[in-house]
């Protein structure tokens, strides 16, 4: 019975360990990385908090159009009472102790500045929403670029590993030839120097990959000590190329839409300044209950108090008509006009910049496509030359210099092909972004 329990316990531990191992070895696709970043990146999360803050700001401004109710109370002692003289008579005003409590209500009936502020608050909500969208797009672009950079560097690391493996084979052959007097010591030294350089290069690339992974995790909002594995299939050979258009529609770009909202806000700011010239009308009402006494017995029962209590109330309208403020309003309006002109210039510059980015992305895309096609053939040719040269060297028909040269040529061809893939992916991201469809990478 005891052995059965031990077996069951061991089995559970093994299954649990397998689950942990599988979880650790699970691939992190680009879509999963982007989804994680949208949920956990600190900048994105702060942008979403700004949306909530904008809603609360709207509620704050809306409160100005609602009734304002306040309560008040006071207790005063008058050591010296005022006096009124009627002929030969002197009459004291009030009593030593005064207490008062009351309610005050104010309601805006017409205030153009408040109404304009409400419109501006609603536009501010749209501004914060677009700012959040733009932040998400920027994070998607950043994470995607970092993601592909890691894959390319890993590909180059694999190239170095393959070269090290090949050089070790050659080193073993040359060392045996040297022992048998068929090779020179300088050949052994050259191949070992080459091997040392490759090992140093591999260490540098390995460190670079680790740094890029940390950068990717940081951009995703992921703890840096989390183990990740990016599948190689995410950087597979390109089969279908997208169709390039001569122009791009910028109306859907978040940057342009955001500038449009900013222009709307500036226009509402100008209207807010103009509303300073409008009259305002508000309804006011109050109710007060006042007690007076020459002794501090205001709060005693009526039968034991000498105080007198009475109430009063008033309802009225308050009209305020601005007449002259030293041209301050006119100056503010003209400043708003300047801000609107600057916003128009910002929109024009941004549109031009986005068009330039699209054209540059197309050029980079075309160049990378041409490079991919040529480098694919170049890698195949360099591999054939290296294999042939290696066979010739083994048969004494080629020198070590020829072998090393062809090995270097193969490495350069493979790295150029990987770099072309990276350039293609980055250009593809820019093209998708230029069309305002960067979030389709999440699908």
Secondary structure as UniProt FT lines:
FT   HELIX           2..25
FT   HELIX           30..40
FT   HELIX           42..62
FT   HELIX           63..65
FT   STRAND          68..77
FT   STRAND          83..86
FT   TURN            87..88
FT   STRAND          89..92
FT   STRAND          97..110
FT   HELIX           112..179
FT   TURN            180..181
FT   HELIX           185..220
FT   TURN            224..225
FT   HELIX           232..235
FT   HELIX           250..252
FT   HELIX           254..274
FT   HELIX           275..277
FT   STRAND          280..293
FT   TURN            298..299
FT   HELIX           302..304
FT   STRAND          308..320
FT   TURN            326..327
FT   HELIX           328..394
FT   TURN            395..396
FT   HELIX           400..434
FT   TURN            435..436
FT   HELIX           438..442
//
